[in-house]
Amino acid sequence: MLEILLTMQQRLDASPHLLRLGKLFCETVLIEVEDRSFYLQFRDGHLVSITPGPSAKTPWRFALRTDKAALAAFWEPVPKPGFHDIFGLVKIGRGRIDGDILALVKNLRFFKEFMALGRPAAGGEKPA
């Protein structure tokens, strides 16, 4: 999981389009996959740190919680219906979003496109 997040960080830094979308996004987001937690700290659209958790002392603005199989299905090159989107995961009961929903909605396109960076790149390259 950490390897995929690091790959996503590199892909984000190489994407001027996404960096422009996230220019005003300065938040800490919790990604929780079963018993593993990661705190992603964004500053001006850049992912500046990935901190493994859990930690009761690390504040976060919103959280995306899911299971390993659902996240793997989300990161397929062409996800099945329900696994194609973070709200799709919630709708089919395989994900949960907690915290400040307004902060997520204000930056929804950026965050959804960031999460999609875990999918294989064009040419079939799988994330690490």
PyMOL commands that place a pseudoatom at each C-alpha (Angstrom):
pseudoatom trace, name=CA, resn=MET, resi=1, chain=A, elem=C, hetatm=0, pos=[0.000, 0.000, 0.000]
pseudoatom trace, name=CA, resn=LEU, resi=2, chain=A, elem=C, hetatm=0, pos=[2.761, 2.449, 0.900]
pseudoatom trace, name=CA, resn=GLU, resi=3, chain=A, elem=C, hetatm=0, pos=[4.488, 1.709, -2.423]
pseudoatom trace, name=CA, resn=ILE, resi=4, chain=A, elem=C, hetatm=0, pos=[1.322, 2.573, -4.352]
pseudoatom trace, name=CA, resn=LEU, resi=5, chain=A, elem=C, hetatm=0, pos=[0.909, 5.808, -2.387]
pseudoatom trace, name=CA, resn=LEU, resi=6, chain=A, elem=C, hetatm=0, pos=[4.511, 6.759, -3.153]
pseudoatom trace, name=CA, resn=THR, resi=7, chain=A, elem=C, hetatm=0, pos=[3.886, 6.064, -6.850]
pseudoatom trace, name=CA, resn=MET, resi=8, chain=A, elem=C, hetatm=0, pos=[0.772, 8.231, -6.674]
pseudoatom trace, name=CA, resn=GLN, resi=9, chain=A, elem=C, hetatm=0, pos=[2.855, 10.995, -5.097]
pseudoatom trace, name=CA, resn=GLN, resi=10, chain=A, elem=C, hetatm=0, pos=[5.318, 10.855, -8.010]
pseudoatom trace, name=CA, resn=ARG, resi=11, chain=A, elem=C, hetatm=0, pos=[2.510, 10.835, -10.573]
pseudoatom trace, name=CA, resn=LEU, resi=12, chain=A, elem=C, hetatm=0, pos=[0.892, 13.820, -8.876]
pseudoatom trace, name=CA, resn=ASP, resi=13, chain=A, elem=C, hetatm=0, pos=[4.144, 15.797, -9.007]
pseudoatom trace, name=CA, resn=ALA, resi=14, chain=A, elem=C, hetatm=0, pos=[4.384, 14.991, -12.740]
pseudoatom trace, name=CA, resn=SER, resi=15, chain=A, elem=C, hetatm=0, pos=[0.829, 16.185, -13.446]
pseudoatom trace, name=CA, resn=PRO, resi=16, chain=A, elem=C, hetatm=0, pos=[0.559, 19.965, -13.981]
pseudoatom trace, name=CA, resn=HIS, resi=17, chain=A, elem=C, hetatm=0, pos=[-3.185, 19.569, -14.560]
pseudoatom trace, name=CA, resn=LEU, resi=18, chain=A, elem=C, hetatm=0, pos=[-3.755, 18.001, -11.127]
pseudoatom trace, name=CA, resn=LEU, resi=19, chain=A, elem=C, hetatm=0, pos=[-1.401, 20.397, -9.380]
pseudoatom trace, name=CA, resn=ARG, resi=20, chain=A, elem=C, hetatm=0, pos=[-3.415, 23.271, -10.844]
pseudoatom trace, name=CA, resn=LEU, resi=21, chain=A, elem=C, hetatm=0, pos=[-6.681, 21.685, -9.633]
pseudoatom trace, name=CA, resn=GLY, resi=22, chain=A, elem=C, hetatm=0, pos=[-5.280, 21.202, -6.130]
pseudoatom trace, name=CA, resn=LYS, resi=23, chain=A, elem=C, hetatm=0, pos=[-3.498, 24.535, -5.859]
pseudoatom trace, name=CA, resn=LEU, resi=24, chain=A, elem=C, hetatm=0, pos=[-5.663, 25.572, -2.878]
pseudoatom trace, name=CA, resn=PHE, resi=25, chain=A, elem=C, hetatm=0, pos=[-5.809, 22.142, -1.225]
pseudoatom trace, name=CA, resn=CYS, resi=26, chain=A, elem=C, hetatm=0, pos=[-3.888, 22.155, 2.062]
pseudoatom trace, name=CA, resn=GLU, resi=27, chain=A, elem=C, hetatm=0, pos=[-5.272, 19.360, 4.238]
pseudoatom trace, name=CA, resn=THR, resi=28, chain=A, elem=C, hetatm=0, pos=[-4.415, 16.076, 5.918]
pseudoatom trace, name=CA, resn=VAL, resi=29, chain=A, elem=C, hetatm=0, pos=[-6.479, 13.135, 4.683]
pseudoatom trace, name=CA, resn=LEU, resi=30, chain=A, elem=C, hetatm=0, pos=[-6.762, 9.751, 6.361]
pseudoatom trace, name=CA, resn=ILE, resi=31, chain=A, elem=C, hetatm=0, pos=[-6.816, 6.701, 4.104]
pseudoatom trace, name=CA, resn=GLU, resi=32, chain=A, elem=C, hetatm=0, pos=[-7.749, 3.605, 6.068]
pseudoatom trace, name=CA, resn=VAL, resi=33, chain=A, elem=C, hetatm=0, pos=[-7.615, 0.171, 4.444]
pseudoatom trace, name=CA, resn=GLU, resi=34, chain=A, elem=C, hetatm=0, pos=[-8.780, -2.472, 6.911]
pseudoatom trace, name=CA, resn=ASP, resi=35, chain=A, elem=C, hetatm=0, pos=[-6.227, -2.288, 9.754]
pseudoatom trace, name=CA, resn=ARG, resi=36, chain=A, elem=C, hetatm=0, pos=[-3.730, 0.006, 7.963]
pseudoatom trace, name=CA, resn=SER, resi=37, chain=A, elem=C, hetatm=0, pos=[-3.903, 3.783, 8.157]
pseudoatom trace, name=CA, resn=PHE, resi=38, chain=A, elem=C, hetatm=0, pos=[-2.038, 6.438, 6.212]
pseudoatom trace, name=CA, resn=TYR, resi=39, chain=A, elem=C, hetatm=0, pos=[-2.122, 10.183, 6.774]
pseudoatom trace, name=CA, resn=LEU, resi=40, chain=A, elem=C, hetatm=0, pos=[-1.619, 12.062, 3.514]
pseudoatom trace, name=CA, resn=GLN, resi=41, chain=A, elem=C, hetatm=0, pos=[-0.598, 15.670, 4.019]
pseudoatom trace, name=CA, resn=PHE, resi=42, chain=A, elem=C, hetatm=0, pos=[-1.270, 17.894, 1.027]
pseudoatom trace, name=CA, resn=ARG, resi=43, chain=A, elem=C, hetatm=0, pos=[0.102, 21.403, 0.653]
pseudoatom trace, name=CA, resn=ASP, resi=44, chain=A, elem=C, hetatm=0, pos=[-0.892, 23.522, -2.345]
pseudoatom trace, name=CA, resn=GLY, resi=45, chain=A, elem=C, hetatm=0, pos=[-1.891, 20.378, -4.217]
pseudoatom trace, name=CA, resn=HIS, resi=46, chain=A, elem=C, hetatm=0, pos=[1.398, 18.563, -3.560]
pseudoatom trace, name=CA, resn=LEU, resi=47, chain=A, elem=C, hetatm=0, pos=[1.471, 15.424, -1.434]
pseudoatom trace, name=CA, resn=VAL, resi=48, chain=A, elem=C, hetatm=0, pos=[4.219, 16.465, 0.981]
pseudoatom trace, name=CA, resn=SER, resi=49, chain=A, elem=C, hetatm=0, pos=[4.130, 13.529, 3.385]
pseudoatom trace, name=CA, resn=ILE, resi=50, chain=A, elem=C, hetatm=0, pos=[2.715, 10.061, 3.862]
pseudoatom trace, name=CA, resn=THR, resi=51, chain=A, elem=C, hetatm=0, pos=[2.679, 8.993, 7.499]
pseudoatom trace, name=CA, resn=PRO, resi=52, chain=A, elem=C, hetatm=0, pos=[1.694, 5.451, 8.488]
pseudoatom trace, name=CA, resn=GLY, resi=53, chain=A, elem=C, hetatm=0, pos=[-0.727, 5.244, 11.377]
pseudoatom trace, name=CA, resn=PRO, resi=54, chain=A, elem=C, hetatm=0, pos=[-2.815, 4.832, 13.321]
pseudoatom trace, name=CA, resn=SER, resi=55, chain=A, elem=C, hetatm=0, pos=[-2.205, 7.852, 15.487]
pseudoatom trace, name=CA, resn=ALA, resi=56, chain=A, elem=C, hetatm=0, pos=[-4.646, 9.487, 17.873]
pseudoatom trace, name=CA, resn=LYS, resi=57, chain=A, elem=C, hetatm=0, pos=[-2.502, 12.626, 17.766]
pseudoatom trace, name=CA, resn=THR, resi=58, chain=A, elem=C, hetatm=0, pos=[-2.618, 13.256, 14.011]
pseudoatom trace, name=CA, resn=PRO, resi=59, chain=A, elem=C, hetatm=0, pos=[-5.554, 15.485, 13.042]
pseudoatom trace, name=CA, resn=TRP, resi=60, chain=A, elem=C, hetatm=0, pos=[-7.198, 14.908, 9.664]
pseudoatom trace, name=CA, resn=ARG, resi=61, chain=A, elem=C, hetatm=0, pos=[-9.883, 16.791, 7.729]
pseudoatom trace, name=CA, resn=PHE, resi=62, chain=A, elem=C, hetatm=0, pos=[-11.672, 13.832, 6.124]
pseudoatom trace, name=CA, resn=ALA, resi=63, chain=A, elem=C, hetatm=0, pos=[-11.153, 10.091, 5.865]
pseudoatom trace, name=CA, resn=LEU, resi=64, chain=A, elem=C, hetatm=0, pos=[-11.696, 7.470, 3.195]
pseudoatom trace, name=CA, resn=ARG, resi=65, chain=A, elem=C, hetatm=0, pos=[-12.141, 4.015, 4.713]
pseudoatom trace, name=CA, resn=THR, resi=66, chain=A, elem=C, hetatm=0, pos=[-12.415, 0.829, 2.671]
pseudoatom trace, name=CA, resn=ASP, resi=67, chain=A, elem=C, hetatm=0, pos=[-11.229, -2.763, 2.488]
pseudoatom trace, name=CA, resn=LYS, resi=68, chain=A, elem=C, hetatm=0, pos=[-8.240, -4.134, 0.601]
pseudoatom trace, name=CA, resn=ALA, resi=69, chain=A, elem=C, hetatm=0, pos=[-10.260, -6.004, -2.049]
pseudoatom trace, name=CA, resn=ALA, resi=70, chain=A, elem=C, hetatm=0, pos=[-12.459, -2.973, -2.782]
pseudoatom trace, name=CA, resn=LEU, resi=71, chain=A, elem=C, hetatm=0, pos=[-9.432, -0.708, -3.158]
pseudoatom trace, name=CA, resn=ALA, resi=72, chain=A, elem=C, hetatm=0, pos=[-7.769, -3.248, -5.474]
pseudoatom trace, name=CA, resn=ALA, resi=73, chain=A, elem=C, hetatm=0, pos=[-10.959, -3.281, -7.580]
pseudoatom trace, name=CA, resn=PHE, resi=74, chain=A, elem=C, hetatm=0, pos=[-11.001, 0.555, -7.539]
pseudoatom trace, name=CA, resn=TRP, resi=75, chain=A, elem=C, hetatm=0, pos=[-7.434, 0.571, -8.864]
pseudoatom trace, name=CA, resn=GLU, resi=76, chain=A, elem=C, hetatm=0, pos=[-8.163, -1.797, -11.768]
pseudoatom trace, name=CA, resn=PRO, resi=77, chain=A, elem=C, hetatm=0, pos=[-7.425, -0.224, -15.198]
pseudoatom trace, name=CA, resn=VAL, resi=78, chain=A, elem=C, hetatm=0, pos=[-11.173, -0.167, -15.941]
pseudoatom trace, name=CA, resn=PRO, resi=79, chain=A, elem=C, hetatm=0, pos=[-13.040, -0.600, -12.640]
pseudoatom trace, name=CA, resn=LYS, resi=80, chain=A, elem=C, hetatm=0, pos=[-16.403, -2.347, -12.490]
pseudoatom trace, name=CA, resn=PRO, resi=81, chain=A, elem=C, hetatm=0, pos=[-19.501, -0.241, -11.732]
pseudoatom trace, name=CA, resn=GLY, resi=82, chain=A, elem=C, hetatm=0, pos=[-19.496, 0.735, -8.078]
pseudoatom trace, name=CA, resn=PHE, resi=83, chain=A, elem=C, hetatm=0, pos=[-15.706, 0.507, -7.872]
pseudoatom trace, name=CA, resn=HIS, resi=84, chain=A, elem=C, hetatm=0, pos=[-15.094, 3.312, -10.378]
pseudoatom trace, name=CA, resn=ASP, resi=85, chain=A, elem=C, hetatm=0, pos=[-15.464, 6.164, -7.893]
pseudoatom trace, name=CA, resn=ILE, resi=86, chain=A, elem=C, hetatm=0, pos=[-14.995, 6.837, -4.179]
pseudoatom trace, name=CA, resn=PHE, resi=87, chain=A, elem=C, hetatm=0, pos=[-18.720, 7.569, -3.782]
pseudoatom trace, name=CA, resn=GLY, resi=88, chain=A, elem=C, hetatm=0, pos=[-19.441, 4.378, -5.707]
pseudoatom trace, name=CA, resn=LEU, resi=89, chain=A, elem=C, hetatm=0, pos=[-17.570, 2.469, -3.000]
pseudoatom trace, name=CA, resn=VAL, resi=90, chain=A, elem=C, hetatm=0, pos=[-19.775, 4.130, -0.383]
pseudoatom trace, name=CA, resn=LYS, resi=91, chain=A, elem=C, hetatm=0, pos=[-22.953, 3.407, -2.335]
pseudoatom trace, name=CA, resn=ILE, resi=92, chain=A, elem=C, hetatm=0, pos=[-22.215, -0.331, -2.614]
pseudoatom trace, name=CA, resn=GLY, resi=93, chain=A, elem=C, hetatm=0, pos=[-21.262, -0.526, 1.069]
pseudoatom trace, name=CA, resn=ARG, resi=94, chain=A, elem=C, hetatm=0, pos=[-17.536, -1.074, 0.491]
pseudoatom trace, name=CA, resn=GLY, resi=95, chain=A, elem=C, hetatm=0, pos=[-16.332, 2.361, 1.620]
pseudoatom trace, name=CA, resn=ARG, resi=96, chain=A, elem=C, hetatm=0, pos=[-17.021, 5.095, 4.116]
pseudoatom trace, name=CA, resn=ILE, resi=97, chain=A, elem=C, hetatm=0, pos=[-16.210, 8.789, 4.111]
pseudoatom trace, name=CA, resn=ASP, resi=98, chain=A, elem=C, hetatm=0, pos=[-15.951, 10.538, 7.480]
pseudoatom trace, name=CA, resn=GLY, resi=99, chain=A, elem=C, hetatm=0, pos=[-15.064, 13.995, 8.687]
pseudoatom trace, name=CA, resn=ASP, resi=100, chain=A, elem=C, hetatm=0, pos=[-15.448, 17.350, 6.965]
pseudoatom trace, name=CA, resn=ILE, resi=101, chain=A, elem=C, hetatm=0, pos=[-17.428, 16.453, 3.847]
pseudoatom trace, name=CA, resn=LEU, resi=102, chain=A, elem=C, hetatm=0, pos=[-17.431, 20.109, 2.759]
pseudoatom trace, name=CA, resn=ALA, resi=103, chain=A, elem=C, hetatm=0, pos=[-13.616, 20.080, 2.519]
pseudoatom trace, name=CA, resn=LEU, resi=104, chain=A, elem=C, hetatm=0, pos=[-13.868, 16.983, 0.323]
pseudoatom trace, name=CA, resn=VAL, resi=105, chain=A, elem=C, hetatm=0, pos=[-16.620, 18.398, -1.885]
pseudoatom trace, name=CA, resn=LYS, resi=106, chain=A, elem=C, hetatm=0, pos=[-14.747, 21.687, -2.376]
pseudoatom trace, name=CA, resn=ASN, resi=107, chain=A, elem=C, hetatm=0, pos=[-11.797, 19.666, -3.704]
pseudoatom trace, name=CA, resn=LEU, resi=108, chain=A, elem=C, hetatm=0, pos=[-13.699, 16.704, -5.082]
pseudoatom trace, name=CA, resn=ARG, resi=109, chain=A, elem=C, hetatm=0, pos=[-12.311, 16.615, -8.614]
pseudoatom trace, name=CA, resn=PHE, resi=110, chain=A, elem=C, hetatm=0, pos=[-8.734, 16.934, -7.359]
pseudoatom trace, name=CA, resn=PHE, resi=111, chain=A, elem=C, hetatm=0, pos=[-9.117, 14.202, -4.737]
pseudoatom trace, name=CA, resn=LYS, resi=112, chain=A, elem=C, hetatm=0, pos=[-10.972, 11.800, -7.045]
pseudoatom trace, name=CA, resn=GLU, resi=113, chain=A, elem=C, hetatm=0, pos=[-8.348, 12.223, -9.756]
pseudoatom trace, name=CA, resn=PHE, resi=114, chain=A, elem=C, hetatm=0, pos=[-5.572, 11.836, -7.179]
pseudoatom trace, name=CA, resn=MET, resi=115, chain=A, elem=C, hetatm=0, pos=[-7.073, 8.548, -5.955]
pseudoatom trace, name=CA, resn=ALA, resi=116, chain=A, elem=C, hetatm=0, pos=[-7.280, 7.327, -9.565]
pseudoatom trace, name=CA, resn=LEU, resi=117, chain=A, elem=C, hetatm=0, pos=[-3.476, 7.737, -9.839]
pseudoatom trace, name=CA, resn=GLY, resi=118, chain=A, elem=C, hetatm=0, pos=[-3.214, 4.305, -8.199]
pseudoatom trace, name=CA, resn=ARG, resi=119, chain=A, elem=C, hetatm=0, pos=[-4.526, 2.731, -11.402]
pseudoatom trace, name=CA, resn=PRO, resi=120, chain=A, elem=C, hetatm=0, pos=[-2.044, 1.385, -13.950]
pseudoatom trace, name=CA, resn=ALA, resi=121, chain=A, elem=C, hetatm=0, pos=[-0.605, 4.037, -16.244]
pseudoatom trace, name=CA, resn=ALA, resi=122, chain=A, elem=C, hetatm=0, pos=[-1.204, 3.971, -19.976]
pseudoatom trace, name=CA, resn=GLY, resi=123, chain=A, elem=C, hetatm=0, pos=[0.808, 1.169, -21.515]
pseudoatom trace, name=CA, resn=GLY, resi=124, chain=A, elem=C, hetatm=0, pos=[-0.090, -1.358, -18.822]
pseudoatom trace, name=CA, resn=GLU, resi=125, chain=A, elem=C, hetatm=0, pos=[2.438, -0.258, -16.197]
pseudoatom trace, name=CA, resn=LYS, resi=126, chain=A, elem=C, hetatm=0, pos=[1.188, -1.314, -12.763]
pseudoatom trace, name=CA, resn=PRO, resi=127, chain=A, elem=C, hetatm=0, pos=[1.832, 0.914, -9.759]
pseudoatom trace, name=CA, resn=ALA, resi=128, chain=A, elem=C, hetatm=0, pos=[4.581, -0.349, -7.459]
for i in range(1, 128): cmd.bond("trace and resi %d" % i, "trace and resi %d" % (i + 1))
show_as sticks, trace
zoom trace
